Amino acid sequence: MVAGETSGDMLAARMLSGLRPRLPDSLMHGIGGPRMAEHGFVNDWPMDKLSVRGLFEVLAHYREISGIRKQLKQRLLDERPDVFIGVDAPDFNLDLEIQLKQAGIPTMHYISPSIWAWRAGRIKKIAEAVSHMLVVFPFEEQIYQQAGIPVTYVGHPLAQVIPMEIDTAAARDELGLDPRFKVVAILPGSRISEIKYNTEAFVRAAKILTDRDPNLQIVVPMAGNKQRAYYIKLVVAAGLEGVPVLLVDGRSHTVIAAADAVLVASGTASLEVALYKKPMVIAYKMMEASWQILRHMGYQPWIGLPNILEKEFVVPEFLQSAATPQALAEAIWQQLNDDALQGRLRQRFTDMHHSLLRDTANLSAQAVLDVIQAHK
């Protein structure tokens, strides 16, 4: 298995929770994170080597990433595993899957690339690379069926992990927050590249908000020590160390549960916020050269998963130059203070939660076992 980032680690761990009891003695190895390791997964390389986003950022790390893939490919060709599972990270995994499949090794891909959003032509490459696709959104199943690619809709693991009813008071108590005052969670991203481009605008927005309401509590979860150190470095460099922010190691779900509103970088985290039924503002910044290329490649007007699933701007999105501190702060302020809006979002997100709820661990594990059996 190869998972390239924190969200992939979480998704793969859910699958492994269903697969490990059925294959208790199997060697499961490759590239993953700490949650996968909890199920006996062995890491051959650290996952953060692959956690790079943006065209030019990837190019800067191309030699190292390419070297890892080459070594892993040779190891797998020598070992001939019963199945290879690429977890998201399509730029790394699809080329590897093509080579393994051509060598007769069954390949699965867990989480469809967003071919419904951009680069739809990738489905031809996917057909070449993948013996079986596992998808997490209901509308994706038909796309693969029409392309003749074996597919299983397994629901989204987050829909099982996150409770339908949220205990906000308990989350605030766990974090030591004052129950009398409102809470804003800020999630600048788990990748170093996301933290690099999102942090200053997000923290400046926090400053505007706390200047307006000094009792407002701002909480920022950090995915790891490396991310925390880099975040602090950026905040100090921007002269924003005086902004009252509570930094929390891990526990991002607790932070979201505690919040009245969330400022979140686009990605899986925006879906997490929706499943916690929280108002949110989605924002994203990246290297300008990457943005100039990518902004012309989309097929739809949304980038946030909640908006994509609902096919409308249920929550606001601010991208690149539009993601100014003032714009972000104003949008969050509205989310904090519009009771009717909060109620509408809660209902929309509850309906979304039900649509994504399946027995993901067992459905995905069974699909893996079926692929292994079919290729014996």
Order of alpha helices (4+ residues) and beta strands (2+ residues): beta-alpha-beta-alpha-beta-alpha-alpha-beta-alpha-beta-alpha-beta-alpha-beta-alpha-alpha-beta-alpha-beta-alpha-beta-alpha-beta-alpha-beta-alpha-alpha-beta-alpha-alpha-alpha
